[in-house]
Amino acid sequence: MSSDIPFRDIPYLPQKLDVTYRDDGSILLRNGHPLRPYPPHMLAPVVYWAAARPDQVFLAQRDPDDPSKPGWKTLTYREALRKIRALAQGFLDAGAGQDRPVMILSRNAIENALVMYAAMWAGSPVVPVTPAYATLSQDFARLNYIDALTEPAFIYVEDGEEYQRGLDGMNVGDRLVLYRKNAPSGVNAKSLDEFAAEPTSFVDLAYDRISSESIAKYMLTSGSTGEPKAVINTHGNIASMVKKIRSVWDVEKLEAMAGGPQVMISFLPWSHTYGANSILHSMLDWGGTLYIDWGAPTPARLPEMLRNLKEVAPTQHTTVPAAWAAIATELEQDRTLAEKFFSRIMVMAYGGAALGQDIYERIQKVAVEVTGERISLSAGYGATETSPTISNVHWPSDTMGLLGLPLPGAEMKMVPVGEKMELRVRGPGITQGYLKNPEKTAEVFDDEGYYCLGDAVKFKNPDDPNEGLAFDGRIAEEFKLSNGTWVSAGTVRVKAVEAVDGALSDVVVCGLNREEIALLGFLNESWCRRKTGRNVPLEELATDEQVRTAVKDGLLDYNRKHPNAAARVARILLQKDMPKADAGEITEKGYINQGKVQALRAGDVERLFAKQPDAEIIEIK
């Protein structure tokens, strides 16, 4: 994409980076702009916008009982405040408090948000749980572990019938189960309509008791190194984090350019910090409108995602690389969609994993054809423990894979660890630790109070830190080949996926104490079906010669560019299924859990390194 084509003008504040080099080799990074003042808790924006923009739509969704119907069911800020207060009264009547959490088992939905904010208003932390733990799991081991860890006094399920198996698999006892529709059997259950009550002065007193230090949520990690951990998010953690994001923009000018409040559409789950905090609560803080998308970048749910994008013109769009890959293809093929999508958008962003440069170029090509301008597509970065966003690329950039620079209020420290620089951070958005896990809490903070993310980073340009940080692998993912050569699994993973240009969605890098590197490859189903013209199961695509050839050719090109032993790939085995989040193969940040996948697929790893590889192994030579 030509650098002569201008970016759409967006009112980012000028970059202002403070850098300190210490004698011990560590480097401190701070944003020179101040963190905007943030409210003391997460309920303050509800009250504010209900007064300032009472008829502005806060949330919109399809008909929950018949999503095929046209149109959107909406919730205004005035309605949101009224319903949250009524549900908060219900929670107070039932004995809500900091020691009585509320477990939420639900897809993203208006009622999910109402229960979440009402519980926090009444003083109860919320525990958003991935629905798959209650609907797809066979033994409910993870669900029961979370239940025992967080000890929720209340459980909310959107649909009692859908979550009946999960409830049966838990020791619910006499705890109150709330539901939107279809009462579950065998438990003490009450519908939300029955539960809500006329607000009294106790609702106002409860609001006054909320402080920045009050616990708002227990956000669950993926359990990538064992069982999930419950990350403590206070109201101040999340309230400050969303203001970090706004602190690098001229907010008034941004709204003037948008012609009104911000608009987003998102499918990212609220059981994950990205969707719950960086999107849902960020839009509440903006006083904007969030359209809840029940689609996703999977073959079954992609049509719904595209249907929604054809109706909603966002001012901002942030999602995961897998979704951007799907969107890129559709924008190329559907000019009506492209014109709608680019009609109001000012900034695009991604998080959770690296976005391939090729996907970026394809999206920009369409953007230029439609608008005559490039649209900034940049990365955000963080973790569940950081609420999450601590840095982003807050300037127009053509380079994908950057983590950006710290946002106002986030202090970063780069610390030498071997040949890498580990990233650590502190500030008001950082967790105080893990529920009931003091040992792990102590382990992840250094002696200056910085949270240790475990990611290695480097400057894009060592001579100019203002160009931003780049991901340099996970510290824990570094391993040695049998000849002592260090391998950066994170770097190999990103570059190998990029080299294959769409055929692979992700890879697991194997080779600890082996003579060479080999990969377990996970396919991009939609790409493979388009490539082959075959609408067949994944297990057949994994053996299709067109797919195998595309993967081999891409990795041969990768090896030509990376011939050294620390990066060269010898073999790959295409997997006949996708990684399973319920088994811990996918982390909460959307990354492949390299160690867990290798442990669960140990047989396939052994096949990769067999002296006589079988016919399904693709040798890259």
C-alpha positions in Angstrom: 0.0 0.0 0.0 1.5 3.3 -1.1 2.5 5.6 1.8 1.5 8.5 -0.4 -2.2 7.8 0.3 -3.2 9.7 3.4 -4.7 8.1 6.5 -8.2 9.3 7.5 -7.6 12.2 9.9 -8.3 11.1 13.5 -7.7 13.3 16.5 -5.0 11.4 18.3 -2.9 13.6 20.6 0.7 14.1 19.6 3.0 11.3 20.7 4.8 12.1 24.0 7.0 9.3 25.4 9.3 9.5 28.4 12.1 7.0 28.4 14.5 6.2 31.3 17.5 3.9 30.8 18.8 2.4 34.1 22.2 1.2 35.0 20.9 -2.4 35.5 19.9 -2.6 31.8 16.2 -2.1 32.5 14.2 0.6 30.6 11.2 2.6 32.0 8.5 3.9 29.6 5.8 6.4 30.4 3.3 8.3 28.3 3.9 12.0 28.8 0.2 12.8 28.5 -1.8 12.8 31.8 -4.4 10.1 32.5 -7.8 11.7 32.3 -9.7 11.8 35.6 -11.7 8.7 36.1 -14.9 8.0 38.1 -14.6 6.2 41.5 -16.5 3.2 40.2 -18.1 1.5 37.2 -21.7 2.6 37.9 -21.0 6.3 37.7 -21.2 6.4 33.9 -24.7 4.7 34.0 -26.0 7.5 36.2 -24.2 10.2 34.2 -25.4 9.2 30.8 -28.9 8.5 32.0 -29.1 12.2 32.8 -27.0 13.6 30.0 -28.3 11.3 27.1 -31.4 9.6 28.5 -32.7 8.5 25.1 -29.4 7.5 23.6 -29.2 3.7 22.9 -26.7 2.0 25.1 -27.2 -1.6 24.0 -28.9 -3.2 21.0 -29.4 -6.9 20.1 -31.5 -9.1 17.8 -34.7 -10.6 19.2 -33.3 -13.1 21.7 -36.0 -15.6 21.0 -36.0 -15.3 17.2 -32.8 -13.7 16.0 -33.9 -14.1 12.4 -36.4 -11.3 12.8 -35.4 -8.0 11.3 -34.5 -5.0 13.5 -32.9 -4.5 16.8 -34.2 -4.6 20.4 -32.7 -1.6 22.2 -32.0 -0.4 25.7 -31.5 3.4 26.3 -29.5 4.8 29.1 -32.6 5.9 30.9 -34.0 2.4 30.7 -30.7 0.9 31.7 -30.5 2.9 34.9 -34.1 2.1 35.8 -33.7 -1.6 35.3 -30.3 -1.8 37.0 -31.7 0.0 40.1 -34.6 -2.5 40.2 -32.4 -5.5 39.9 -30.0 -4.0 42.5 -32.9 -3.8 44.9 -33.5 -7.4 44.3 -29.9 -8.3 45.0 -29.9 -6.2 48.2 -33.1 -7.9 49.4 -31.4 -11.2 48.8 -28.3 -10.3 50.8 -25.8 -9.1 48.2 -22.4 -8.0 49.3 -18.7 -8.2 48.6 -18.6 -11.8 50.0 -21.6 -12.9 47.9 -20.5 -13.0 44.2 -22.8 -13.5 41.3 -21.9 -16.1 38.7 -23.0 -15.3 35.2 -23.6 -18.0 32.6 -24.9 -16.3 29.5 -23.9 -15.2 26.0 -23.6 -11.5 25.5 -27.1 -10.0 25.9 -28.9 -7.0 27.3 -30.0 -9.0 30.4 -26.4 -10.2 31.0 -25.3 -6.6 31.2 -28.2 -5.5 33.4 -27.4 -8.4 35.9 -23.7 -7.6 35.8 -24.1 -3.9 36.6 -26.9 -4.4 39.1 -24.9 -7.0 41.0 -22.0 -4.6 41.2 -24.3 -1.7 42.2 -25.5 -3.9 45.1 -21.9 -4.6 46.1 -21.6 -8.2 44.8 -18.6 -9.0 42.5 -19.5 -10.7 39.3 -17.9 -13.9 38.0 -18.5 -14.1 34.2 -18.0 -17.7 33.1 -17.4 -19.0 29.6 -20.7 -20.6 28.6 -18.9 -23.6 27.1 -17.9 -24.7 30.6 -21.6 -25.3 31.4 -23.0 -26.3 27.9 -20.2 -28.3 26.2 -18.2 -29.9 29.0 -18.8 -33.5 29.7 -17.6 -33.6 33.3 -18.1 -30.0 34.4 -14.7 -30.2 36.2 -13.7 -26.7 35.3 -17.1 -25.3 36.2 -17.1 -26.9 39.6 -13.5 -25.7 40.2 -14.6 -22.1 39.5 -17.7 -22.5 41.6 -15.6 -23.7 44.6 -13.0 -21.0 44.1 -15.3 -18.0 43.8 -18.2 -19.3 46.0 -21.0 -17.4 44.2 -24.2 -16.9 46.3 -26.2 -16.3 43.1 -26.1 -17.8 39.6 -27.6 -16.2 36.6 -28.4 -18.2 33.4 -30.0 -16.7 30.4 -32.0 -19.8 29.5 -32.8 -22.4 32.2 -33.2 -25.2 29.7 -30.0 -24.5 27.9 -28.0 -24.5 31.1 -29.8 -27.3 32.9 -27.0 -29.8 32.4 -24.5 -27.3 33.8 -26.7 -26.6 36.8 -27.2 -30.3 37.4 -23.4 -30.8 37.2 -22.8 -28.2 39.9 -23.7 -28.5 43.6 -26.1 -25.6 43.5 -27.9 -26.5 46.7 -30.3 -23.8 47.9 -28.5 -20.9 46.2 -30.8 -18.7 44.1 -30.7 -19.2 40.4 -31.9 -16.3 38.2 -33.0 -16.8 34.6 -34.4 -14.8 31.7 -36.5 -17.5 30.3 -37.4 -21.2 30.8 -37.1 -21.9 34.6 -34.5 -24.6 35.4 -35.8 -27.6 37.3 -34.5 -28.9 40.6 -33.1 -25.6 41.9 -34.3 -22.5 43.8 -35.0 -20.4 40.7 -36.6 -17.0 40.1 -37.0 -15.1 36.8 -35.5 -11.6 36.5 -39.0 -10.1 36.3 -39.8 -11.7 39.7 -36.5 -10.8 41.2 -36.5 -7.1 40.3 -38.1 -4.8 43.0 -39.1 -1.2 43.4 -36.0 0.7 44.3 -35.8 2.1 47.9 -33.3 4.4 49.5 -31.1 1.4 50.2 -30.2 1.4 46.5 -28.9 4.9 46.8 -27.0 4.0 50.0 -25.5 1.0 48.2 -24.3 3.3 45.3 -22.7 5.6 47.8 -20.8 2.7 49.4 -19.1 1.6 46.1 -15.5 2.8 46.1 -12.5 2.5 43.7 -11.2 -0.3 45.9 -14.4 -2.3 45.9 -14.1 -5.6 44.0 -16.1 -5.4 40.8 -15.3 -8.7 39.1 -13.4 -12.0 39.4 -12.2 -12.4 35.8 -11.1 -16.0 35.0 -7.9 -16.8 33.2 -7.8 -19.7 30.8 -6.1 -22.1 33.1 -3.2 -22.4 30.7 -0.8 -23.7 33.4 -3.4 -25.5 35.5 -6.8 -24.6 36.8 -8.2 -21.1 36.0 -7.2 -18.3 38.3 -9.7 -15.7 39.5 -8.2 -12.2 38.8 -9.4 -9.5 41.1 -10.6 -6.5 39.2 -11.6 -3.6 41.3 -13.9 -0.8 40.2 -10.9 1.5 40.0 -8.9 -0.9 37.9 -11.5 -1.0 35.1 -12.7 2.7 35.5 -9.1 3.9 35.1 -8.4 1.5 32.2 -11.1 2.8 29.9 -9.9 6.4 30.6 -6.4 5.3 29.6 -7.8 4.5 26.1 -9.5 7.9 25.9 -6.5 9.8 27.2 -4.6 9.7 23.8 -7.5 11.2 21.9 -9.0 14.7 21.6 -12.4 13.3 22.7 -14.5 16.4 21.8 -13.1 16.5 18.3 -13.6 12.8 17.9 -17.3 13.0 18.7 -17.7 16.0 16.4 -16.1 14.1 13.5 -18.3 11.1 14.3 -21.4 13.3 14.2 -22.5 12.0 17.6 -21.8 9.3 20.1 -19.5 6.4 19.3 -20.9 3.2 17.8 -19.4 -0.3 17.9 -20.6 -3.8 17.1 -18.9 -6.8 18.7 -19.2 -10.5 19.3 -16.2 -10.7 21.7 -17.5 -12.5 24.9 -18.0 -10.7 28.2 -16.6 -13.7 30.0 -13.2 -12.4 28.7 -11.6 -9.2 29.7 -11.3 -7.9 26.1 -15.0 -8.0 25.3 -16.2 -7.1 28.9 -13.9 -4.3 29.7 -12.2 -2.9 26.6 -15.5 -3.0 24.6 -18.6 -3.2 26.8 -17.5 -0.9 29.6 -15.5 1.3 27.3 -18.6 2.1 25.3 -20.6 2.8 28.5 -17.8 5.2 29.6 -18.0 6.9 26.1 -21.8 7.2 26.4 -21.9 5.3 23.1 -23.9 2.5 21.5 -22.8 -1.1 21.5 -24.6 -3.5 19.1 -24.3 -7.1 20.4 -23.3 -9.4 17.6 -24.3 -13.1 17.9 -22.2 -13.9 14.9 -18.5 -14.9 14.8 -15.8 -15.7 12.3 -16.7 -19.4 12.1 -18.4 -21.1 9.2 -21.7 -21.5 11.1 -21.8 -18.0 12.5 -20.1 -15.9 9.8 -23.4 -15.2 7.9 -24.9 -13.6 11.1 -21.7 -11.5 11.6 -21.9 -10.2 8.0 -25.7 -9.6 8.3 -25.0 -7.3 11.3 -22.1 -5.5 9.7 -24.3 -4.7 6.7 -26.8 -2.9 9.0 -24.5 -1.2 11.5 -22.0 1.5 10.5 -19.5 1.6 13.4 -17.3 4.6 14.2 -14.7 2.2 15.8 -14.2 -1.5 15.2 -11.9 -3.7 17.3 -11.8 -7.4 17.1 -9.5 -10.4 16.9 -7.3 -11.3 13.8 -9.5 -14.3 12.9 -12.5 -11.9 12.5 -10.4 -9.4 10.5 -9.3 -12.2 8.2 -13.0 -13.1 7.5 -14.0 -9.5 7.1 -11.1 -8.8 4.6 -12.5 -11.5 2.3 -16.0 -10.2 2.5 -15.0 -6.6 2.0 -13.2 -7.6 -1.2 -16.3 -9.4 -2.5 -19.2 -7.2 -1.4 -19.0 -3.5 -2.3 -22.3 -2.8 -0.5 -20.8 -4.1 2.7 -17.5 -2.2 2.2 -19.3 1.1 1.6 -21.4 0.6 4.8 -18.4 -0.5 6.9 -16.2 2.4 5.9 -18.9 5.1 5.9 -18.3 6.4 9.4 -15.3 4.4 10.8 -12.4 6.4 12.1 -10.2 3.8 13.7 -9.9 0.0 13.5 -8.0 -2.2 16.0 -7.1 -5.7 16.9 -6.0 -7.6 20.0 -5.5 -11.1 21.4 -2.9 -12.2 18.7 -0.9 -10.8 15.8 -2.6 -9.7 12.6 -0.9 -10.7 9.4 0.5 -7.9 7.2 -1.3 -9.4 4.2 -4.7 -9.1 5.9 -4.0 -5.5 6.7 -3.0 -4.7 3.1 -6.1 -6.3 1.7 -8.4 -4.3 4.1 -6.5 -1.1 3.2 -6.8 -1.7 -0.5 -10.6 -1.8 -0.2 -10.7 1.2 2.1 -8.8 3.2 -0.4 -11.0 2.1 -3.3 -14.1 3.1 -1.3 -13.0 6.2 0.5 -9.7 7.3 -1.1 -8.0 7.1 2.3 -6.3 4.6 4.5 -8.0 3.9 7.9 -5.7 3.3 10.9 -5.7 -0.3 11.9 -3.7 -0.7 15.1 -3.1 -3.1 18.0 -4.0 -2.9 21.6 -2.2 -5.0 24.2 -2.8 -6.2 27.8 -3.8 -9.1 30.0 -6.7 -10.1 32.2 -4.5 -8.9 35.1 -4.2 -5.4 33.6 -8.0 -4.9 33.0 -6.8 -5.2 30.1 -5.4 -2.4 27.9 -2.1 -0.9 28.9 -0.7 0.1 25.5 -1.8 0.6 21.9 -0.6 2.1 18.7 -2.1 5.5 19.1 -0.8 6.9 15.8 -1.4 5.8 12.2 0.9 2.9 11.3 1.4 0.5 8.4 3.3 -2.1 10.5 1.2 -4.9 12.0 2.4 -6.9 15.1 3.3 -3.8 17.2 2.1 -3.5 20.8 2.3 0.2 20.6 3.5 2.3 23.6 2.1 2.7 27.1 -1.1 4.6 27.6 -1.3 7.4 30.1 -1.3 6.0 33.6 0.6 2.8 32.7 4.2 2.6 33.7 6.2 0.0 31.8 9.5 -1.6 32.6 11.6 -3.6 30.2 13.9 -6.0 32.2 16.7 -8.1 30.8 16.0 -11.8 31.0 18.6 -13.8 29.2 18.8 -12.4 25.7 15.2 -11.0 25.9 13.6 -8.0 27.5 10.6 -9.0 29.7 7.7 -6.5 30.0 6.4 -5.5 33.4 3.8 -2.8 34.2 2.2 -1.0 37.1 -0.5 1.6 37.5 -4.2 2.0 38.6 -5.5 -0.6 36.2 -3.3 -3.5 37.5 -4.9 -6.2 39.6 -4.1 -6.6 43.3 -3.7 -10.3 42.7 -5.6 -13.6 42.5 -8.5 -14.8 44.7 -7.3 -17.3 47.4 -3.9 -17.6 45.7 -1.3 -15.6 47.7 1.6 -17.6 46.4 0.9 -17.0 42.8 0.1 -13.3 43.5 3.5 -12.9 45.2 5.2 -14.6 42.2 3.9 -12.3 39.5 4.9 -9.0 41.1 8.5 -7.8 41.3 10.1 -5.9 44.2 9.0 -2.5 42.8 5.3 -3.6 42.4 5.4 -4.1 38.7 3.2 -6.9 37.3 5.3 -9.4 35.3 3.4 -10.2 32.0 5.8 -12.9 30.9 6.0 -11.5 27.4 9.2 -10.5 25.8 9.3 -7.2 23.8 11.7 -5.2 21.8 11.7 -1.8 20.1 10.6 -1.8 16.5 13.5 0.6 16.0 16.2 0.5 18.7 17.3 4.0 17.7 13.8 5.5 18.1 11.6 4.1 20.9 8.7 6.3 19.6 8.1 3.8 16.8 6.7 1.4 19.4 7.2 -2.0 20.9 7.0 -5.3 19.1 6.2 -8.7 20.6 9.3 -10.9 21.0 7.8 -14.1 22.2 6.8 -15.5 25.6 9.6 -15.8 28.1 8.2 -19.2 29.1 7.9 -20.4 25.5 11.7 -20.2 24.8 13.2 -23.6 24.5 16.4 -25.3 23.3 17.0 -27.8 20.6 19.2 -30.7 21.4 22.2 -28.8 20.1 21.7 -26.0 22.6 20.1 -23.6 20.1 17.5 -21.4 21.6 14.1 -21.2 19.8 11.6 -18.4 20.2 8.4 -20.2 19.8 6.3 -17.0 19.7 8.3 -15.5 16.9 8.3 -18.8 14.9 4.5 -19.1 15.4 3.7 -15.6 14.1 6.0 -15.7 11.1 5.0 -19.2 10.1 1.3 -18.4 10.1 1.9 -15.2 8.1 4.0 -17.1 5.5 1.2 -19.5 4.7 -1.0 -16.6 3.7 -4.4 -17.7 5.1 -4.3 -21.5 5.1 -3.4 -21.8 8.8 -5.2 -20.1 11.7 -2.4 -21.0 14.2 0.5 -23.4 14.9 2.1 -25.0 17.9 5.9 -25.0 17.8 7.5 -28.3 18.9 11.1 -29.3 19.3 12.2 -29.2 23.0 15.4 -31.3 23.2 14.9 -32.4 19.6 17.2 -31.9 16.6 14.8 -29.6 14.7 11.6 -27.6 14.8 8.3 -29.1 13.8 4.7 -27.8 13.9 1.2 -28.9 14.7 -0.9 -26.8 12.3 -4.5 -25.7 12.8 -6.3 -24.8 9.6 -8.4 -21.8 8.7 -11.5 -23.6 7.7 -13.2 -20.9 5.6 -10.0 -20.2 3.6 -9.5 -23.9 3.0 -13.1 -24.4 1.8 -12.7 -21.4 -0.6 -9.3 -22.7 -1.8 -10.6 -26.2 -2.5 -14.2 -25.4 -3.4 -15.2 -28.3 -1.1 -17.7 -27.8 1.8 -16.4 -30.8 3.7 -15.5 -31.5 7.4 -12.2 -30.2 8.7 -10.7 -33.7 8.9 -11.0 -34.0 5.1 -9.6 -30.6 4.5 -6.5 -31.6 6.5 -5.7 -34.3 4.0 -6.7 -32.3 0.8 -3.7 -32.0 -1.5 -4.5 -28.4 -2.4 -4.4 -27.5 1.2 -1.3 -29.5 2.0 0.5 -28.0 -1.0 -0.5 -24.4 0.0 0.9 -25.1 3.5 4.1 -26.7 2.2 4.8 -23.9 -0.3 4.2 -21.2 2.3 6.6 -22.9 4.8 9.2 -23.5 2.1 9.2 -19.8 1.4 9.4 -19.2 5.2 12.4 -21.4 5.4 14.1 -19.6 2.6 13.8 -16.4 4.6 14.7 -18.0 7.9 17.3 -20.7 7.2 19.0 -20.8 10.6 18.3 -23.7 12.9 16.6 -21.5 15.5 13.7 -20.8 13.1 13.7 -23.3 10.2 10.7 -25.7 10.2 11.3 -29.3 9.2 7.8 -30.8 9.4 4.2 -30.0 10.0 1.2 -32.2 10.9 -2.2 -30.6 10.1 -4.8 -31.2 12.8 -8.2 -32.6 12.0 -9.9 -30.6 14.7 -9.6 -27.1 16.2 -8.0 -26.4 19.6 -10.5 -26.8 22.5 -10.9 -23.9 24.8 -12.7 -26.1 27.3 -9.6 -28.3 27.6 -7.3 -25.3 28.1 -5.8 -25.4 24.6 -6.9 -21.7 24.1 -6.0 -19.1 26.6 -8.4 -16.3 27.7 -6.3 -13.9 25.5 -7.1 -16.0 22.5 -3.6 -17.5 22.2 -2.8 -21.1 21.5 -1.6 -22.6 24.8 1.6 -24.2 23.4 2.4 -26.4 26.4 -1.2 -27.6 26.9 -1.7 -28.5 23.2 1.5 -30.5 23.2 0.6 -32.4 26.4 -2.9 -33.3 25.1 -1.7 -34.2 21.6 1.5 -36.0 22.7 0.9 -38.8 20.2 0.9 -36.3 17.3 4.1 -34.7 18.6 5.8 -38.1 18.6 4.6 -38.6 15.0 6.3 -35.4 14.0 9.7 -36.6 15.2 9.4 -40.2 14.1 12.4 -41.5 12.1 10.1 -42.6 9.4 7.3 -40.1 9.2 3.8 -41.3 8.2 2.0 -40.1 5.1 0.1 -37.3 6.9 3.3 -35.6 7.9 4.3 -32.8 5.5 8.1 -32.6 5.2 9.3 -29.1 4.4 12.2 -29.7 2.0 
